Amino acid sequence: MRASERIINEVAQGLRSLEDAVAWFSSLEQVEQRAVLHEVVRYAMQAHATVNDARDGLLRSGVKSTMTPAVLIVREPILEQMGKIVNLPPSAYVKSFRVLLSTFAVADTRRRETECRGTCSHAWHNLS
C-alpha cells in the first residue's frame, strides 16, 4: 500500500488526524500534491460521495465556507465540482485537500457502515 493510500484511509477511519495528513500533504512537491488530490477524488468517487457527505465533510475540514473549494464541494453535480477543485491553482491545494479528504472520510464511513459492515475484505478498510 502506498503512503498516500494509507494516510488518506487512516484519516477516513479516524486512525490519523486531518492535521497530521495536512502536514504530510504540505511537505510534498506541487506535482505530488496534485496527484494526491486526484487520488482523493478517485476514492471519493468509489465511496459514492454525495453533496450531503460534502456538507458534513466541509464542517470537519476547517475550511471557511466562503473559500473556493468549500463553495464548489457543496454543489451538484459533485463529481464535476471535484474536477473543478483539483484544477484550482496551487495556492488552493491545501484547502482543497482538506475539503476533499474530509468529504471522502464521511462518504467512506457511510460505506463501511452499510455495504462493508462485517464482510469487508478491502485491505484499505482493515488498517487497524
Phi and psi restraints in degrees (value plus and minus 20) as a CYANA .aco file:
   2 ARG   PHI     -87.3   -47.3
   2 ARG   PSI     135.4   175.4
   3 ALA   PHI     -78.5   -38.5
   3 ALA   PSI     -63.6   -23.6
   4 SER   PHI     -82.2   -42.2
   4 SER   PSI     -63.0   -23.0
   5 GLU   PHI     -81.9   -41.9
   5 GLU   PSI     -63.5   -23.5
   6 ARG   PHI     -84.9   -44.9
   6 ARG   PSI     -68.2   -28.2
   7 ILE   PHI     -81.9   -41.9
   7 ILE   PSI     -66.7   -26.7
   8 ILE   PHI     -79.0   -39.0
   8 ILE   PSI     -66.4   -26.4
   9 ASN   PHI     -93.8   -53.8
   9 ASN   PSI     -50.0   -10.0
  10 GLU   PHI     -84.4   -44.4
  10 GLU   PSI     -60.0   -20.0
  11 VAL   PHI     -83.3   -43.3
  11 VAL   PSI     -65.3   -25.3
  12 ALA   PHI     -80.1   -40.1
  12 ALA   PSI     -51.1   -11.1
  13 GLN   PHI    -117.5   -77.5
  13 GLN   PSI     -14.6    25.4
  14 GLY   PHI      54.2    94.2
  14 GLY   PSI      -1.1    38.9
  15 LEU   PHI    -112.8   -72.8
  15 LEU   PSI     -30.9     9.1
  16 ARG   PHI    -164.4  -124.4
  16 ARG   PSI     125.0   165.0
  17 SER   PHI     -98.6   -58.6
  17 SER   PSI     133.5   173.5
  18 LEU   PHI     -80.6   -40.6
  18 LEU   PSI     -59.6   -19.6
  19 GLU   PHI     -81.7   -41.7
  19 GLU   PSI     -59.7   -19.7
  20 ASP   PHI     -83.8   -43.8
  20 ASP   PSI     -62.7   -22.7
  21 ALA   PHI     -85.1   -45.1
  21 ALA   PSI     -58.6   -18.6
  22 VAL   PHI     -84.7   -44.7
  22 VAL   PSI     -59.8   -19.8
  23 ALA   PHI     -82.5   -42.5
  23 ALA   PSI     -64.1   -24.1
  24 TRP   PHI     -80.9   -40.9
  24 TRP   PSI     -69.6   -29.6
  25 PHE   PHI     -77.9   -37.9
  25 PHE   PSI     -63.2   -23.2
  26 SER   PHI     -84.4   -44.4
  26 SER   PSI     -44.0    -4.0
  27 SER   PHI    -100.6   -60.6
  27 SER   PSI     -29.9    10.1
  28 LEU   PHI    -102.2   -62.2
  28 LEU   PSI     136.6   176.6
  29 GLU   PHI     -89.6   -49.6
  29 GLU   PSI     137.6   177.6
  30 GLN   PHI     -75.1   -35.1
  30 GLN   PSI     -61.8   -21.8
  31 VAL   PHI     -84.6   -44.6
  31 VAL   PSI     -56.8   -16.8
  32 GLU   PHI     -90.7   -50.7
  32 GLU   PSI     -59.3   -19.3
  33 GLN   PHI     -79.6   -39.6
  33 GLN   PSI     -65.0   -25.0
  34 ARG   PHI     -81.3   -41.3
  34 ARG   PSI     -61.0   -21.0
  35 ALA   PHI     -83.2   -43.2
  35 ALA   PSI     -59.4   -19.4
  36 VAL   PHI     -87.1   -47.1
  36 VAL   PSI     -59.4   -19.4
  37 LEU   PHI     -78.5   -38.5
  37 LEU   PSI     -64.6   -24.6
  38 HIS   PHI     -82.4   -42.4
  38 HIS   PSI     -59.2   -19.2
  39 GLU   PHI     -82.7   -42.7
  39 GLU   PSI     -64.9   -24.9
  40 VAL   PHI     -82.6   -42.6
  40 VAL   PSI     -59.9   -19.9
  41 VAL   PHI     -81.9   -41.9
  41 VAL   PSI     -63.1   -23.1
  42 ARG   PHI     -79.8   -39.8
  42 ARG   PSI     -63.3   -23.3
  43 TYR   PHI     -85.5   -45.5
  43 TYR   PSI     -60.3   -20.3
  44 ALA   PHI     -84.0   -44.0
  44 ALA   PSI     -57.4   -17.4
  45 MET   PHI     -84.7   -44.7
  45 MET   PSI     -63.6   -23.6
  46 GLN   PHI     -83.0   -43.0
  46 GLN   PSI     -52.0   -12.0
  47 ALA   PHI    -104.5   -64.5
  47 ALA   PSI     -19.7    20.3
  48 HIS   PHI      37.6    77.6
  48 HIS   PSI      31.4    71.4
  49 ALA   PHI     -79.1   -39.1
  49 ALA   PSI     121.8   161.8
  50 THR   PHI    -138.6   -98.6
  50 THR   PSI     149.9   189.9
  51 VAL   PHI     -83.1   -43.1
  51 VAL   PSI     -53.8   -13.8
  52 ASN   PHI     -83.6   -43.6
  52 ASN   PSI     -60.5   -20.5
  53 ASP   PHI     -80.3   -40.3
  53 ASP   PSI     -61.7   -21.7
  54 ALA   PHI     -83.8   -43.8
  54 ALA   PSI     -61.1   -21.1
  55 ARG   PHI     -82.0   -42.0
  55 ARG   PSI     -64.8   -24.8
  56 ASP   PHI     -86.1   -46.1
  56 ASP   PSI     -60.6   -20.6
  57 GLY   PHI     -83.4   -43.4
  57 GLY   PSI     -60.2   -20.2
  58 LEU   PHI     -79.4   -39.4
  58 LEU   PSI     -60.0   -20.0
  59 LEU   PHI     -82.4   -42.4
  59 LEU   PSI     -52.7   -12.7
  60 ARG   PHI    -102.1   -62.1
  60 ARG   PSI     -40.9    -0.9
  61 SER   PHI     -92.2   -52.2
  61 SER   PSI     -46.1    -6.1
  62 GLY   PHI      60.6   100.6
  62 GLY   PSI     -10.9    29.1
  63 VAL   PHI    -117.7   -77.7
  63 VAL   PSI     113.8   153.8
  64 LYS   PHI     -79.7   -39.7
  64 LYS   PSI     122.1   162.1
  65 SER   PHI     -86.4   -46.4
  65 SER   PSI     -32.4     7.6
  66 THR   PHI    -112.0   -72.0
  66 THR   PSI     -26.3    13.7
  67 MET   PHI     -95.5   -55.5
  67 MET   PSI     128.2   168.2
  68 THR   PHI     -73.3   -33.3
  68 THR   PSI     -69.2   -29.2
  69 PRO   PHI     -81.2   -41.2
  69 PRO   PSI     -53.6   -13.6
  70 ALA   PHI     -89.7   -49.7
  70 ALA   PSI     -60.4   -20.4
  71 VAL   PHI     -84.3   -44.3
  71 VAL   PSI     -61.8   -21.8
  72 LEU   PHI     -90.8   -50.8
  72 LEU   PSI     -61.9   -21.9
  73 ILE   PHI     -83.9   -43.9
  73 ILE   PSI     -43.6    -3.6
  74 VAL   PHI    -116.8   -76.8
  74 VAL   PSI      -5.5    34.5
  75 ARG   PHI    -128.0   -88.0
  75 ARG   PSI     133.7   173.7
  76 GLU   PHI    -112.5   -72.5
  76 GLU   PSI     133.1   173.1
  77 PRO   PHI     -96.4   -56.4
  77 PRO   PSI     116.9   156.9
  78 ILE   PHI     -82.7   -42.7
  78 ILE   PSI     -57.6   -17.6
  79 LEU   PHI     -84.8   -44.8
  79 LEU   PSI     -58.6   -18.6
  80 GLU   PHI     -84.5   -44.5
  80 GLU   PSI     -60.4   -20.4
  81 GLN   PHI     -86.4   -46.4
  81 GLN   PSI     -59.0   -19.0
  82 MET   PHI     -82.3   -42.3
  82 MET   PSI     -58.2   -18.2
  83 GLY   PHI     -81.2   -41.2
  83 GLY   PSI     -59.7   -19.7
  84 LYS   PHI     -86.3   -46.3
  84 LYS   PSI     -58.8   -18.8
  85 ILE   PHI     -83.9   -43.9
  85 ILE   PSI     -65.0   -25.0
  86 VAL   PHI     -88.5   -48.5
  86 VAL   PSI     -36.0     4.0
  87 ASN   PHI    -117.6   -77.6
  87 ASN   PSI     -12.7    27.3
  88 LEU   PHI     -88.0   -48.0
  88 LEU   PSI     141.2   181.2
  89 PRO   PHI     -86.3   -46.3
  89 PRO   PSI     138.4   178.4
  90 PRO   PHI     -72.9   -32.9
  90 PRO   PSI     -48.0    -8.0
  91 SER   PHI     -84.0   -44.0
  91 SER   PSI     -37.0     3.0
  92 ALA   PHI    -122.9   -82.9
  92 ALA   PSI     -17.6    22.4
  93 TYR   PHI     -80.3   -40.3
  93 TYR   PSI     -64.0   -24.0
  94 VAL   PHI     -85.7   -45.7
  94 VAL   PSI     -65.7   -25.7
  95 LYS   PHI     -82.8   -42.8
  95 LYS   PSI     -60.0   -20.0
  96 SER   PHI     -82.4   -42.4
  96 SER   PSI     -63.7   -23.7
  97 PHE   PHI     -80.8   -40.8
  97 PHE   PSI     -65.4   -25.4
  98 ARG   PHI     -79.3   -39.3
  98 ARG   PSI     -66.2   -26.2
  99 VAL   PHI     -87.5   -47.5
  99 VAL   PSI     -68.1   -28.1
 100 LEU   PHI     -86.1   -46.1
 100 LEU   PSI     -63.8   -23.8
 101 LEU   PHI     -85.6   -45.6
 101 LEU   PSI     -61.1   -21.1
 102 SER   PHI     -85.4   -45.4
 102 SER   PSI     -58.6   -18.6
 103 THR   PHI     -84.5   -44.5
 103 THR   PSI     -65.3   -25.3
 104 PHE   PHI     -79.9   -39.9
 104 PHE   PSI     -62.9   -22.9
 105 ALA   PHI     -78.7   -38.7
 105 ALA   PSI     -62.8   -22.8
 106 VAL   PHI     -84.9   -44.9
 106 VAL   PSI     -67.7   -27.7
 107 ALA   PHI     -83.7   -43.7
 107 ALA   PSI     -62.3   -22.3
 108 ASP   PHI     -88.0   -48.0
 108 ASP   PSI     -57.5   -17.5
 109 THR   PHI     -81.4   -41.4
 109 THR   PSI     -65.7   -25.7
 110 ARG   PHI     -78.7   -38.7
 110 ARG   PSI     -63.9   -23.9
 111 ARG   PHI     -85.0   -45.0
 111 ARG   PSI     -63.6   -23.6
 112 ARG   PHI     -83.4   -43.4
 112 ARG   PSI     -53.4   -13.4
 113 GLU   PHI    -100.8   -60.8
 113 GLU   PSI     -35.1     4.9
 114 THR   PHI    -133.7   -93.7
 114 THR   PSI     -95.1   -55.1
 115 GLU   PHI     -87.7   -47.7
 115 GLU   PSI     -53.7   -13.7
 116 CYS   PHI    -125.1   -85.1
 116 CYS   PSI     -17.9    22.1
 117 ARG   PHI     -79.6   -39.6
 117 ARG   PSI      99.4   139.4
 118 GLY   PHI      57.1    97.1
 118 GLY   PSI     -39.1     0.9
 119 THR   PHI    -145.2  -105.2
 119 THR   PSI      -6.6    33.4
 120 CYS   PHI     -95.1   -55.1
 120 CYS   PSI     111.1   151.1
 121 SER   PHI    -135.9   -95.9
 121 SER   PSI     -11.6    28.4
 122 HIS   PHI     -87.2   -47.2
 122 HIS   PSI     104.7   144.7
 123 ALA   PHI     -78.2   -38.2
 123 ALA   PSI     -56.2   -16.2
 124 TRP   PHI     -94.2   -54.2
 124 TRP   PSI     -32.5     7.5
 125 HIS   PHI    -117.6   -77.6
 125 HIS   PSI     -18.9    21.1
 126 ASN   PHI    -147.3  -107.3
 126 ASN   PSI      35.1    75.1
 127 LEU   PHI    -106.9   -66.9
 127 LEU   PSI     -45.8    -5.8
